Every structure is written in structure tokens, then in C-alpha cells.
């Protein structure tokens, strides 16, 4: 991304830095914020000083770096700091400070400012993958979001532990783009989906056989979640109907999350919210069949074979196509293993969709569970848009950009 000089001209950014090895990125982040025209003040936790020098940050920000609530000469007015800023950005956010914020602890200046801040608070977590995926961390992230804070998604890559996985702090360029897009680009020309209501489905569905077992698929929900986040960055008001997933949810306030388990629950949620939606993107991998009967007790292994009668689930995309009103845009997905283009084009017509997004399990780096995808978008008027294999975040950007170009430019 190329930063435009003056992009954040006149904006007041209060940057909090906590005790994480990712604090080294904050030096570059401060430099880019200043270059973009922002006025930057830095607050550090005491442990943050172990990872990066206050002198370096003070020199780059052109403001004193604050660490202590008070010292022998002065008292830092935490209330006024929180009122001064247009945004309080905590990057990196360590696991320890996350836990303190989630539970209202106030044992240092940064936390005192956070608890008294009247401006939006944005955090960029940074930690090792096992810490990031821990249930306690997930719960703390959910608390932070419920308080009205915005979480910048972590990235996947090399970690300080030497492992490779999720938990990396978002890169400084991406952080600046995120806050600029979500908080400072407010004109309809720059945020073409502002005030548009969008329905998105993501993840698998689980169809229970008994209290223990279910019929499901390998969908992780990553593609649908990436689409929901990209839509929110363009100003859309997103309703995300999400099937069972192990991915930590770090959505911002523009995303209303509805958790479901079965195809029937997803169908009902879509029927409720579609009528007031301008755009619907059906990215979930919904089960085509469900057991006719769910056993109340665990099925015991007795015979050599077991016959289970299955019945069709309700076709969500087709039903929405039948209910589609003038002005509504409907987008579906087609995951195929053979005759890919033929089946995708047939689905486009039979479901009365405006766009079908095809991805094939035959393409390397596409499909369930991976962080990349390769897609072709088919438009109802015959246009085709082909994209190469790339990260699902970038695929989501291509999908949303194509929708905007066709229907909202």
C-alpha cells in the first residue's frame, strides 16, 4: 500500500504500546502516522519499555512519551488524554493487557486512559498462536468487542517463538489503512457501501445424528469472515450468519453476528434478515441433506452396517432468489470438483442469482481450511472475472470491489 502524504492530516492519534516483541513495529508505525499528517502521542506500559526505547518514540512522534501516571514532578491527566484523541490505538496489544482491559483493571497509565477515553478505541493484538487461540483469549476479545472497541484482525506468519501461525500483529501499513478506512473515510464516494445493509453467511452447518455425532463438512468460515470484514471496511452494515467455527471472531461494530449450527437455523436467520438487505452474499457451506430422525441417545455400535435416512435441507440461495426484489443483489458460491464452469453457470440461472463465485477443489491452494483461494466470478449478463490464487483477505477484496464496480459505482 502506498501511503498518501497528508492522509491523516490533523488527526490526533493516541498510541498505546504494551509489552510485546511486536513493539518494534510501533517505531515504524509512529513514523508512518506522522508522515501521513497525524499528531501522535505515545503511552507505554512499564513492560513496553523493555522492548522499545521511549527516546526513539519521542523523537519520531515529536512528543514526550508517557509511562507513569505520576512522577515526582508531574501528574499525567489521563482523562484529558482520552478526550484529546480522535482515536486511541493500542498496537501491539499484549495478552496481559488484553486481559486487564477485558476485566476493567487499572494499574498503569495506559489502562487509566483506556477506561476514561471518550474516543473510539482500536486494538491490534500480538501474541503467539497458542495464546491467541486459547479460550480465555477468545473470551477477552469478545468482551472487548462487546464494550464497543474495534479489533484489527491478527495476521498469520512467522512468530517470535519460531513457530508459524496466527497471532502476528497487523503490519503498520495495514493498521493505518484500517483506521483510515473505518474511521476517517466518511464520504459516500470513498465508502460506496455506507448505509447499505448486507447479509453474509459463512462456515459449515452441522446436522446432528445423535447427541454426539453430526454430518458436516470441512469449511472453516475463513472466506465468509474475510468478506464480512471487507464489506465493513467499505462502510456496509453487515449481518453475519455464522456456522460452527474455531476461528477467533474479531469483527468490528459494523458487523452483527448471529451464530447458528444447523442448516435449518441458517435458513431461518437468512429469511428474517434478507427482506431488509440490499445485498446478500451466501458464502456458507450448507449441508444439502440432514438426518430424518435425530436419536435422543448416542447410537451404539451393534451391527456391521448402519442405515441413516437423509432428507433434503431447504435451499437457502434458491429461496432468496425467489424472494429477490428490485434493487437487491444476490451473490452465491459454487464449490465444485468437476465440470466446474458448467455447474457454476447453471447455478447462476437456477438460483436467480446476480453473481456466482466459483472455486474448485482441483485448484491448488483453494477450498476448505486453507488461507488462500482461487476464484472466478460469473455475472448474470455473461461477464466473467478470473483471479489468481491469493490470500482469502485479498480474494474478499476482489469480490467486494467487483460487486461495487457492477452495482454501486
BELVEN-V17263 format. One line per field, one symbol per residue. burial: # if it has 9 or more other C-alpha atoms within 8 Angstrom, else .. Layout:
burial = ???
This chain:
burial = .....###..##########.############################.##...###.##.#.#####......#.##.###.###########.######...#.#######.##.###########.###...##.######...########.##.....######.#####.#####..#.....####.################..####.###########################....#######.#.####.###.###.##..#########.#..##...#.................#...#####..#...#########...#..###.###.###########...###....#########........#####.###.##..##.....
